[in-house]
Structure formats: C-alpha cells, structure tokens
Amino acid sequence: MQGKLNIMGVFPDEIKAVAAINALTETVWKPDQVHSPIPSHKISDALKLKKSRVGWFTLIGGITGFFSGFALCIFTVLQWDLIVQGKPVLSWISFVVVGFEFTILFSVIGNVLGLLLQCRLPDYKGLELYDPRCSGEHFGIVASCAENEKEDLVNLFEQQGGDVKVFS
C-alpha cells in the first residue's frame, strides 16, 4: 500500500504562485493548503474560494446582544420597583445605551467564535506542513500525491519556478 506524500512548492512571488495554482488545478492533484505572507485576492480567485460565513456569526451575535441588553435592563427594572416621581418604570431611551454596548460585545464574541469555527482553528496538523519562509516573502502551495507520482508533482512545481520541499 502506497502512502501519501505532501509536497510543497515555495514561490518567490504572487504571480508565480497563482500560475502554479492554475497549473495544479488542471491536473489530478489539488492544492491542500496555500500559505501566503499577505492577503491576496489573486490567490483567492485562483483557488475559487467561497465567501466566508464569519459575517453571519457577527450578525447573529449583534442581534442577540441587542436583545440581551434590553432584556437585562427590563429584568433589572422590574426586579426593583423604584418609582421616582411618577415616571414610567420602563424608560426605553436609557436602555438604548446598554443595548448598543451589548450589541458590540456580542458581535465581537460572535466574530471570534465564527473565525475559530469556520477556519477550524487551532490547526496543529497544518503546522507540520509549513515552511517558515512563507511568513516573510514567499508563497507556499501544498499538494498531496501518491509516492509513485512524486517526481511529476515535483517537476510541476519546479517548472512554475518554485523550490520544492517534501513532507512524508
């Protein structure tokens, strides 16, 4: 039984990395991971990534926070009946401040939660397939192949202008 090899092509610039992704998608191999030192729309377009759903977590967190802030104010006022000079017990205008602050708080919590869940963080397995050069100025593309296809994939990365690193 043949094992899978993970092969990384390390490219000096974004143009070569995009060309390598396009060349890789025309073969039987698919990019498993792409490491980039900067956010890149060209790489995202080449990978044909879907739009992130993290914004939905932020929206749901904000809506939850808004209603939670109002609910906390209403609950607090109804627990302590402090009627002052005949004014209404539920003073909605002052609750807006608490509702606004809870909206911000829960939006941030929802955003962080969505980021962790959607990006599947923490990803300790991904650290095994990483080259430190990708933190500085290089772009890395990891693809997996069978052992008998190793030379073909290495040649593909080298033809596109990248250095090759093989992980077992």
C-alpha positions as CSV (number, residue, x, y, z in Angstrom):
1,M,0.0,0.0,0.0
2,Q,1.4,3.3,-1.0
3,G,1.3,6.3,1.4
4,K,0.6,9.8,0.6
5,L,3.3,12.4,0.3
6,N,2.8,16.1,0.9
7,I,4.8,18.2,-1.4
8,M,5.2,22.0,-1.0
9,G,6.2,24.4,-3.7
10,V,7.7,27.6,-2.4
11,F,7.4,30.5,-4.8
12,P,9.2,33.9,-4.6
13,D,6.3,36.0,-5.7
14,E,2.5,36.0,-6.0
15,I,2.4,35.8,-9.8
16,K,4.3,32.5,-9.9
17,A,2.2,31.1,-7.0
18,V,-1.0,31.9,-8.9
19,A,0.4,30.3,-12.1
20,A,1.3,27.2,-10.1
21,I,-2.2,27.0,-8.6
22,N,-3.7,27.3,-12.0
23,A,-1.4,24.6,-13.4
24,L,-2.1,22.4,-10.4
25,T,-5.9,22.6,-10.8
26,E,-5.6,21.4,-14.4
27,T,-4.0,18.1,-13.1
28,V,-5.3,15.3,-10.9
29,W,-3.8,17.0,-7.8
30,K,-5.5,19.7,-5.9
31,P,-3.9,22.3,-3.5
32,D,-4.4,21.2,0.1
33,Q,-3.0,24.3,1.7
34,V,-1.8,27.7,0.5
35,H,0.5,29.8,2.7
36,S,0.8,33.5,1.9
37,P,2.6,36.3,3.8
38,I,-0.1,38.8,2.7
39,P,-3.8,38.6,1.9
40,S,-4.1,38.0,-1.8
41,H,-7.2,38.4,-4.0
42,K,-5.4,36.8,-6.9
43,I,-4.7,33.6,-4.9
44,S,-8.3,33.6,-3.6
45,D,-9.6,33.9,-7.2
46,A,-7.3,31.2,-8.4
47,L,-8.5,28.9,-5.6
48,K,-12.1,29.8,-6.3
49,L,-12.8,30.2,-2.6
50,K,-16.4,30.8,-1.4
51,K,-17.3,33.9,0.6
52,S,-16.7,33.5,4.3
53,R,-19.6,32.9,6.7
54,V,-17.9,34.7,9.6
55,G,-20.1,37.8,8.9
56,W,-23.2,35.8,9.7
57,F,-21.8,34.9,13.1
58,T,-21.1,38.6,13.7
59,L,-24.7,39.5,12.7
60,I,-26.3,36.8,14.9
61,G,-24.1,37.9,17.8
62,G,-25.1,41.5,17.3
63,I,-28.8,40.8,17.2
64,T,-28.5,38.5,20.2
65,G,-26.5,41.2,22.1
66,F,-29.1,43.9,21.3
67,F,-32.0,41.9,22.6
68,S,-29.9,40.7,25.6
69,G,-29.0,44.2,26.6
70,F,-32.7,45.3,26.5
71,A,-33.7,42.1,28.4
72,L,-31.2,42.8,31.1
73,C,-32.4,46.3,31.6
74,I,-36.0,45.3,31.6
75,F,-35.4,42.4,34.0
76,T,-33.4,44.7,36.4
77,V,-36.0,47.4,36.4
78,L,-38.9,45.0,37.1
79,Q,-37.0,43.4,40.0
80,W,-36.5,46.6,41.8
81,D,-39.6,48.8,41.6
82,L,-38.1,52.2,42.1
83,I,-40.8,54.5,41.0
84,V,-39.4,58.1,41.0
85,Q,-41.9,61.0,40.9
86,G,-44.5,59.1,38.9
87,K,-42.1,58.4,35.9
88,P,-42.6,55.2,34.0
89,V,-40.7,52.2,35.3
90,L,-39.5,51.1,31.8
91,S,-37.5,54.0,30.4
92,W,-36.7,52.8,26.9
93,I,-34.4,55.7,25.9
94,S,-31.9,54.8,28.6
95,F,-31.9,51.2,27.6
96,V,-30.6,52.0,24.2
97,V,-27.1,52.6,25.6
98,V,-27.0,49.2,27.2
99,G,-28.4,47.6,24.1
100,F,-25.8,49.3,22.0
101,E,-22.9,48.1,24.2
102,F,-24.2,44.6,24.3
103,T,-24.6,44.6,20.5
104,I,-20.9,45.5,20.2
105,L,-19.8,42.9,22.8
106,F,-21.8,40.0,21.4
107,S,-20.8,41.0,17.8
108,V,-17.1,40.7,18.8
109,I,-17.7,37.4,20.6
110,G,-19.7,36.0,17.6
111,N,-17.0,37.2,15.2
112,V,-14.2,35.4,17.2
113,L,-16.3,32.3,17.6
114,G,-17.1,32.3,13.8
115,L,-13.5,32.7,13.0
116,L,-12.5,29.8,15.2
117,L,-15.2,27.5,13.9
118,Q,-15.0,28.4,10.1
119,C,-11.2,28.3,10.0
120,R,-11.1,25.2,12.1
121,L,-8.6,26.8,14.5
122,P,-6.4,25.8,16.2
123,D,-4.9,23.7,13.3
124,Y,-1.9,21.9,14.8
125,K,-1.7,19.5,11.9
126,G,-1.2,22.3,9.5
127,L,2.0,23.3,11.4
128,E,3.6,20.1,10.2
129,L,3.2,21.2,6.6
130,Y,4.7,24.7,6.9
131,D,7.8,26.4,5.7
132,P,9.0,29.4,7.8
133,R,9.8,31.3,4.5
134,C,6.1,31.7,4.0
135,S,5.9,34.1,6.9
136,G,8.3,36.5,5.2
137,E,8.2,36.9,1.5
138,H,7.4,33.6,-0.1
139,F,4.2,31.8,-1.1
140,G,3.8,28.1,-0.4
141,I,1.4,25.6,-2.0
142,V,1.0,22.1,-0.5
143,A,-0.4,19.3,-2.6
144,S,-0.6,15.6,-1.7
145,C,0.2,12.7,-4.1
146,A,1.0,9.1,-4.1
147,E,4.6,8.0,-3.8
148,N,4.8,7.0,-7.5
149,E,3.6,10.5,-8.6
150,K,6.2,12.3,-6.6
151,E,8.5,13.2,-9.5
152,D,5.7,14.5,-11.6
153,L,4.4,16.8,-8.9
154,V,8.0,18.0,-8.1
155,N,8.6,18.7,-11.8
156,L,5.3,20.7,-12.0
157,F,6.3,23.0,-9.1
158,E,9.9,23.4,-10.4
159,Q,8.6,24.3,-13.9
160,Q,6.5,27.0,-12.3
161,G,9.6,28.5,-10.7
162,G,9.3,27.2,-7.1
163,D,11.6,25.4,-4.7
164,V,10.3,22.1,-3.6
165,K,10.0,20.7,-0.1
166,V,8.8,17.1,0.5
167,F,7.0,16.1,3.7
168,S,6.4,12.4,4.4
